[in-house]
Amino acid sequence: MPKIAAPSAFDVAYWFLQYADKKQFFIEDEKLHHLLFLAQIIYMQRHGNEILFPSMFIATEKGFLEPNLLKVFAHGHPYMPNIKIDDKTASFLEQIWNKYANQSLLDLRSTITQSQAFQSCYDKKNLMAVDMQQIAELFTPANEKTYSNRVRMSQHGPVMVSQWQPRKVNKKD
């Protein structure tokens, strides 16, 4: 049996929500699922046979979602007392937060859905639970779609932006 760092997906989800509140940061439910997925996968990659929390993920058009959390959070976040997670796990979750929380929802979704791991298990016609060991082997940070500070997303896709430069005026006028 693999070791487990946190008792449930709810504990990790509420840790992220409490951390977001502390940072005065609003976190969308879909983004929460992306953070949970990335935390689980990266934890598995770093710790071999250990898992961050017991869970099941399904592949949807939006990426990997945890169906139990999806159902419970469908009508808002229920009350849960402050979550206590050991320092080692909390430190790991802070690393995940610092790396991914400031990315836009679309960038996170793209990082996940463009990965080989997602492409190998997504089926438009069927909802299927995914094999997390297989996903952990296929999903690598190299699959992340990153943009430089000069590239932004518009409704039509990525666009280059540059700093505004005032137009030079001829001194003759």
C-alpha positions, 0 to 999 in steps of 0.5 A: 500500500502506498503512503498517503501524506494527507487524509483526503482530497477535501483536506488538500482542497480546503488547504488551498482555499484557506491559503487563497483566503490568507493571500486574498486571492479568489480561486475558481473551482476549476482552478482548484481542481487543476491545482489538486491534480498538479499537486497529486501528480508532482507529489507522486513523481517526487515521492515514487509510490507515495500519493498526496491524498486518496482520490480518483480523477476523471478526464473531461474536456476541461482537464482532470477533475476530482468527481467527489469534490465536483459534486460537493462543491457544485452549490458552493463550498460547505463549511469545514473547520481549519485544516491542519496539514503537517509542515512537510506537506504544507511546504510542498503545497506552497510550492505548488501554489507559488508555481501555478496559482498565478497562472490564468485558468486558461493557461492551467487548463492548456498545460493539462489538456495539451499534455501527452498524459491527458491526450492518452486517456481523454475520451469525448464519449465516455467519462473514465477514471484515470490510472494515476500511476500511468498519468504520473509517468506521462505527465512531465513539466516539459509538457507545460505550455508557457508564454513569455511576459510578452505573450498574452491570450486574447479571444483569438489565441496568443498575441504579442504585446509590447510596452506602450511607446509614445509617438515621437513628434517633430519639433517643426510643428 
